[in-house]
Each structure stands twice: as C-alpha cells, then as structure tokens.
C-alpha cells in the first residue's frame, strides 16, 4: 500500500477520491494530458494494492476509495498520508 501511495499522481487521485467516487474519465487528479496508458497504470497499481475499487459503470469505470477497509486494516495511516500530502 505504501508503494502505491508513494507516487504523487496516485496520491492526488486518492486525495480526490477521499471526497467520494469518481468516474475515471472525470478524474482531474491524473490530468487531461496524461496518456490513457499511464492513467490505467496508476489505477491498476492502486487497485492491486487494495486502495481503490474500480467498477464497470456502463462504458466507464467508477473509482472508489476503500476507506473503511483501509481504516480497519491500517488505523490512521490514510489520514496521516493525506494530511501530509495536503500540507506538502
């Protein structure tokens, strides 16, 4: 999980998802100029680390932060990482 959150782009995506689910095409954290392959890679890393859920929603993907699961497994870690990123 820490590796997945070590990348600035992925951390910004998690920060955006902390406000609620986002459709991948509407996700501003990864930037509109970011190639689709790079966006897919970042989502894959976060999904495989158990940080997010990526669900098919029509022809799109809906990304959701697994906040409750992460807080149960690593109490306070996500809040600490996000607050440090917000300050930094």
PAZAPA-4460 file (N, C-alpha, C; in steps of 0.05 Angstrom, whole numbers, plus 32768, in hexadecimal, padded with zeros to 4 digits):
% residues 88
    n_x    n_y    n_z   ca_x   ca_y   ca_z    c_x    c_y    c_z   seq   type   mol
   8010   7FE8   8000   8000   8000   8000   8011   8019   8000     1      X     A
   8027   8019   8010   8038   8031   8011   8045   8036   7FF6     2      X     A
   804C   8021   7FE7   8058   8025   7FCD   8043   8033   7FBA     3      X     A
   802A   8029   7FBC   8015   8034   7FAB   8011   8052   7FB1     4      X     A
   8014   805A   7FCA   8010   8076   7FD2   8029   8087   7FCF     5      X     A
   803F   807B   7FC7   8058   808A   7FC6   805B   809B   7FAD     6      X     A
   804A   8096   7F99   804A   80A6   7F81   8038   80BE   7F84     7      X     A
   8041   80D5   7F7C   8032   80EE   7F7F   8017   80ED   7F70     8      X     A
   8017   80E3   7F58   7FFE   80E1   7F48   7FEA   80CF   7F55     9      X     A
   7FF3   80B8   7F5F   7FE0   80A6   7F6C   7FD6   80B1   7F86    10      X     A
   7FE7   80BF   7F94   7FDF   80CB   7FAE   7FCA   80E1   7FA8    11      X     A
   7FCE   80F0   7F93   7FBA   8105   7F8C   7F9F   80F8   7F84    12      X     A
   7FA0   80E1   7F77   7F88   80D3   7F70   7F7A   80CA   7F8A    13      X     A
   7F89   80BF   7F9D   7F7D   80B6   7FB6   7F71   80CE   7FC5    14      X     A
   7F7F   80E5   7FC4   7F74   80FD   7FD1   7F5A   8105   7FC5    15      X     A
   7F58   8104   7FAA   7F3F   810A   7F9D   7F29   80F6   7FA4    16      X     A
   7F30   80DD   7FA6   7F1C   80C8   7FAC   7F13   80C9   7FCA    17      X     A
   7F22   80D7   7FDB   7F1A   80D9   7FF7   7F00   80E8   7FFA    18      X     A
   7EF8   80F8   7FE5   7EDF   8106   7FE6   7EC8   80F5   7FDC    19      X     A
   7ECE   80DE   7FD0   7EB9   80CD   7FC6   7EC1   80C1   7FAB    20      X     A
   7EB1   80AE   7FA1   7EB7   80A0   7F88   7EB9   80B4   7F70    21      X     A
   7ECA   80AD   7F5D   7ECE   80BE   7F45   7ECE   80AB   7F2D    22      X     A
   7EC2   80B4   7F17   7EC5   80A6   7EFE   7EE1   80AB   7EF3    23      X     A
   7EEE   8097   7EE9   7F09   809A   7EE0   7F0C   80B0   7ECB    24      X     A
   7EFA   80B3   7EB9   7EFC   80C8   7EA5   7EF9   80E4   7EB1    25      X     A
   7EEC   80E6   7EC8   7EE8   8100   7ED5   7EFE   8106   7EE9    26      X     A
   7F10   80F4   7EED   7F25   80F7   7F01   7F39   810C   7EF9    27      X     A
   7F3B   8122   7F08   7F4D   8137   7F01   7F68   8133   7F0D    28      X     A
   7F6B   8122   7F21   7F85   811E   7F2F   7F9A   8113   7F1C    29      X     A
   7F93   8103   7F09   7FA6   80F7   7EF6   7FAC   8109   7EDE    30      X     A
   7F9D   811F   7EDC   7FA2   8132   7EC7   7F97   812A   7EAC    31      X     A
   7F8D   813C   7E9D   7F81   8136   7E83   7F97   8130   7E6E    32      X     A
   7FAF   813A   7E72   7FC4   8135   7E5F   7FD3   811B   7E64    33      X     A
   7FCD   810D   7E7A   7FDA   80F4   7E80   7FD0   80DF   7E6D    34      X     A
   7FE3   80D0   7E61   7FDA   80BA   7E4E   7FC9   80A6   7E5C    35      X     A
   7FB6   809A   7E4D   7FA4   8086   7E58   7FB3   806F   7E64    36      X     A
   7FC9   8067   7E58   7FD8   8050   7E63   7FE4   8056   7E7E    37      X     A
   7FEC   806F   7E83   7FF7   8077   7E9D   7FE1   8079   7EB1    38      X     A
   7FCA   8083   7EAA   7FB3   8084   7EBC   7FAB   8068   7EC5    39      X     A
   7FAA   8056   7EB1   7FA3   803A   7EB7   7FB7   802D   7EC9    40      X     A
   7FD1   8033   7EC5   7FE5   8028   7ED6   7FE2   8031   7EF3    41      X     A
   7FDD   804B   7EF7   7FDA   8055   7F13   7FC2   8048   7F20    42      X     A
   7FAC   8046   7F12   7F94   8039   7F1D   7F9A   801C   7F24    43      X     A
   7FA8   800E   7F12   7FAF   7FF2   7F17   7FC0   7FEF   7F30    44      X     A
   7FD4   8000   7F34   7FE5   7FFE   7F4C   7FD4   8002   7F65    45      X     A
   7FC3   8016   7F65   7FB2   801C   7F7C   7F9E   8005   7F81    46      X     A
   7F93   7FFA   7F6C   7F80   7FE4   7F6F   7F8D   7FCB   7F7A    47      X     A
   7FA4   7FC4   7F6F   7FB2   7FAC   7F78   7FBD   7FAF   7F94    48      X     A
   7FC2   7FC7   7F9D   7FCB   7FCC   7FB9   7FB3   7FCC   7FCC    49      X     A
   7F9B   7FCB   7FC2   7F83   7FCB   7FD3   7F7A   7FE7   7FDC    50      X     A
   7F84   7FFC   7FCF   7F7E   8017   7FD7   7F63   8020   7FCB    51      X     A
   7F5D   8017   7FB2   7F45   801F   7FA5   7F36   8007   7F99    52      X     A
   7F1D   800C   7F92   7F0D   7FF9   7F83   7F07   8006   7F69    53      X     A
   7F0B   7FF7   7F53   7F04   8001   7F38   7EED   7FEF   7F2E    54      X     A
   7ED6   7FFC   7F2B   7EBE   7FED   7F22   7EB5   7FF7   7F07    55      X     A
   7EAC   7FE4   7EF7   7EA1   7FEB   7EDD   7E86   7FF8   7EE1    56      X     A
   7E82   800F   7ED5   7E69   801E   7ED7   7E62   8028   7EBB    57      X     A
   7E52   8018   7EAE   7E4C   801E   7E92   7E65   8019   7E81    58      X     A
   7E6D   802D   7E72   7E86   802C   7E62   7E9D   8038   7E70    59      X     A
   7E9A   803E   7E89   7EAE   804D   7E98   7EB6   803D   7EB1    60      X     A
   7ECA   8046   7EBF   7ED3   803A   7ED8   7ECE   804E   7EEF    61      X     A
   7EC2   8044   7F04   7EBE   8055   7F1C   7ED3   804D   7F31    62      X     A
   7EE2   8060   7F3A   7EF7   805C   7F4E   7EED   8064   7F69    63      X     A
   7EF1   8052   7F7D   7EE8   8057   7F98   7EFF   8050   7FAB    64      X     A
   7F04   8062   7FBE   7F18   805D   7FD3   7F0E   8049   7FE7    65      X     A
   7F1E   8035   7FEE   7F16   8021   8001   7F1C   802B   801D    66      X     A
   7F10   8041   8024   7F16   804F   803D   7F12   803E   8056    67      X     A
   7EFA   8032   8058   7EF4   8022   8070   7F07   800B   8073    68      X     A
   7F0D   7FFD   805D   7F1F   7FE6   805E   7F3B   7FEF   8066    69      X     A
   7F44   8005   805B   7F5F   800F   8061   7F61   8019   807E    70      X     A
   7F4C   8026   8088   7F4C   802F   80A4   7F4B   8018   80B7    71      X     A
   7F3D   8002   80B0   7F3C   7FEA   80C1   7F57   7FDD   80C2    72      X     A
   7F64   7FDB   80AB   7F7D   7FCC   80A9   7F95   7FDD   80B3    73      X     A
   7F95   7FF7   80AC   7FAB   8009   80B4   7FA0   8022   80C1    74      X     A
   7F97   8021   80DA   7F89   8037   80E6   7F9B   8051   80E6    75      X     A
   7F8F   8066   80DB   7F9D   8080   80DB   7FB1   8085   80C5    76      X     A
   7FB9   8070   80B7   7FCE   8073   80A3   7FC5   8084   808B    77      X     A
   7FAE   807E   8081   7FA4   808E   806A   7FA1   80AB   8071    78      X     A
   7F96   80B1   8088   7F93   80CD   8090   7FAE   80DB   8093    79      X     A
   7FC2   80CC   809D   7FDD   80D8   80A0   7FEA   80DD   8085    80      X     A
   7FE7   80CA   8073   7FF3   80CE   8058   7FE5   80E5   8049    81      X     A
   7FCB   80E6   804A   7FBC   80FB   803C   7FC1   8116   8048    82      X     A
   7FC3   8118   8063   7FC7   8132   806F   7FE4   813C   8069    83      X     A
   7FF7   812A   8069   8012   8132   8062   8014   813B   8045    84      X     A
   8006   812C   8033   8006   8134   8017   7FF9   8150   8013    85      X     A
   7FE4   8155   8022   7FD5   816E   8020   7FE7   8185   8029    86      X     A
   7FF7   8181   803E   8009   8195   8049   8021   8199   8037    87      X     A
   802B   8183   802B   8044   8184   801B   8041   8191   8002    88      X     A
***
